[in-house]
Amino acid sequence: MSDRYLPPVETGLTTEEVRQRVTAGLKNEPLPPLTRSVKQIFRDNLLTLFNLINVLLGGLVLITGSYKNLLFLFVVIMNTAIGIFQEVRAKRQVDKLSLLSAAKIHVRRNGQVGDQPQDAVVQDDLLVVTRGDQLPVDGVVRATDGLEVDESQITGEADPVIKGPGDAMVSGSIILGGHGVVQATEVGHGSFIKQMAKAAKQKRRTPSQLLTIINRIIKILTFTIIPLGAGLFISTLLRGESQNRAILGTVAAMVGMIPEGLVLLTSVALAAGAFTLGRHQVLVRELPAIEALARVDTLCLDKTGTITSGQLKFDRLEPWGGVPGKAVETRLAELVAAIDDDNETAQAIKTAFGTPSVHADTVLPFSSARKWSGAAFNGHAYVMGAPEFIYDQVPRALRDHVQTLAERGYRVLLFARVAALTTPKPTQPEALGLILMTDELRPQAKTTFGFFANQDVALKVISGDNPVTVASIANRAGIAGAEKLVDMSQVGERPDFDRLVADYTVFGRVTPQQKENLIKAYQAAGHTVAMTGDGVNDLLALKQADCSIAMATGSEATKSLADFVLIESNFDAMVQVLNEGRRVINNIERVAALYLIKTMYSVALTLIFIFMSHSYPFEPIQLTPISTLMVGIPTFFLALQPDYTRITGRFMKQVMEIAVPAAICVVGYVITIMLLGNQLDLNFATTSTLSVLLTGVISLNALVIAARPLNRFKIGLVALMATLFLLVFLFGGAIFSLVSLWHWSLAWVYVPLVISAYPVFILLQNGLGKRVLSRIRWR
């Protein structure tokens, strides 16, 4: 540090010095964007394996000269275009909200402190940091009365580190207590900022269950499509069929195996969900987080900022131990001025008693782990904080009075004189007074928590405040089980967290490490846990939770790692978040089976027709009405339907209940038609037309099952699709390579088959489906 330029602490860099450093490239870099660029969105949606396979298949169809069979490429193009449009739209919404919630750094220049974006910080800038800030650059402390810093992202150690003038600080460090001035020593590539930003913003939790299953299906199909297609093509040629017939049959089989619409539907639904939440001022940092929150069954709440408004009000100061009230007020005002914290409690006391001038010999700023702050001045040391964390054993009379006040809803802090500012507890505390603070409920808190209770989401309150006070507020907010409270400062060093989460609803006097362990215990009990928070004391718990929600008014460190940021700090918006997540996931799980029906019967038919003497029963153009009318269009509308029921992980169960019986029906009816065709000497055009008809009818039955419970809209949608499918046979035969079915000689073949399709499908679903499901343990 001796060779480094040291700008005056009182003034910082001048405008000219800042300009020189910007010109020299000594400027910090912006944080990595939350979203992909438009170029990346286009590239990732266009350059996919399935798109490549579809283009190659289209090239093969061109060889045959049957250009109408290229229609499947139009569907692929439309799907891709819709996916790009929805993701770009969601990107713009997320980017707009990111700007609103972007962290600002207090920088001192030309003697003035102003807010600057992180990428505006230059080398040697003086950063004015306080509790909750996250350092965006490497630096050195120039001035402070005491900084407590969390360097766990760098060192892995969760214990706070005390920093004084001259001490180095690393980017990514979080200020837990105190405030000071830090000079930027390394910016941009010279610092750890990129690694730290990545660690804070892209923590890895349990991956999305739905996306994991879909990606597994795609991976399996990737290794299945090409060899099966090659086998079908070769076997068709070996049977003496023409090259064109072999190509069209192979392309139809391979197109049928690709569930490109399922991938599209999932990405579009999540992107649309992010866009919808953005309109409600909720920033979604990762799309899979929508699914994670939709699966939540336990919501852990931090009292301040979530249940209450977070605006603490000073009520009164009660002297204790016979000390005159005026003297207690004076000493308290001096203590708060000496510590110079900027949290809500300190600000409320400053407003009540003013800020006298005092010089402190020693300062210990407030710490979430320690739960008290203190300072030594004028030959004495004073502390302010939770009584349980100041006394080894709180005197009975004081404890009983604090309990009485807490039951009335007050937040009670102890003001005491001590012999020494030792940690974790001060030496020989002597109570001088009790500070009574009040905190008001959020206006819509009761309604919001009632909604979550009705949605089978268990509410738990985890707070650093007195458990009796927290329980009183939780009870006023209508949280069930609020009377089941525990003081976490009294549970010992190695508590049984599994028993605690089973027995209690309200947890008070909780340390940051205990918050994290409580979340772990809920997860170990099989719960999917969301955590809300707005302060640095919530960081460990937010990282551990399956889904984390931060308020925009919270600390920058908290916002930097949360899955959701409530831009207007309005917890009521969580109702919309939960509903949107459940709607997206429930509807994807519901309609996914419709996409996989085609995949399943296409794979099965390909395997069968490799060894049969018949050509593959479909041409690519013939699958278009089925893919469009029985799957594509209706699933798009069904995915937008309201469905806010609790997520039950039914993806594979829906597949087994709907897709497997339907696929077996299709395969069975196609084989039956082939056999009847042999007996009745029907040509390929006729048997393929009958196969399309029966496949469409079975897919329509599956659509009805997937759309349940039916309402007017769904009945109308199904009826419209059925009508359009019928019109394809009446007027679109030439386009879709279908022969006319208006012949009595054919009617006695297909009418019984069509009539039998529904009961056979239901029989298979209730018989085979239930037997298979009973033998499989679904998650």
Secondary structure by P-SEA (a helix, b strand, c coil): ccccccccccccccaaaaaaaaaaccbbbccccccccaaaaaaaacccaaaaaaaaaaaaaaaacccccaaaaaaaaaaaaaaaaaaaaaaaaaaaaaaaaccccccccccbbbbbccccccccccccccccccccbbbbbccccbbbbbccccccccbbbbbcccccccccccccbbbbbbbbcccccccaaaaaaaaaccccccccaaaaaaaaaaaaaaacaaaaaaaaaaaaaaacccaaaaaaaaaaaaaaacaaaaaaaaaaaaaaaaaaaaaacccccccaaaaaaaaccbbbbccccccccccccccbbbbcccccaaaaaaaaaaaaaaaccccaaaaaaaaaccccbbbbcccccccccccccccccccbbbbbcccccccccccaaaaaaaaaaaaaccbbbbbbccccccccccccccccbbbbbbbbcccaaaaaaaaaaaacbbbbbbccccaaaaaaaaaaaccccccccccccccccccaaaaaaacccccccccaaaaaaaaaaaaaaccbbbbbbccccaaaaaaaccbbbbbccccaaaaaccccccccccccaaaaaaaaaaaaaaaaaaaccccaaaaaaaaaaaaaaaacccccccccccccccccccccaaaaaaaacccccccccaaaaaaaacaaaaaaaaaaaaaaaaaaaaaacccaaaaaaaaaaaaaaaaaaaaaaaaccccaaaaaaaaaaaaaaaaaaacccccccccccccaaaaaacaaaaaaaaaaaaaaaaaaaaaaaaacccc
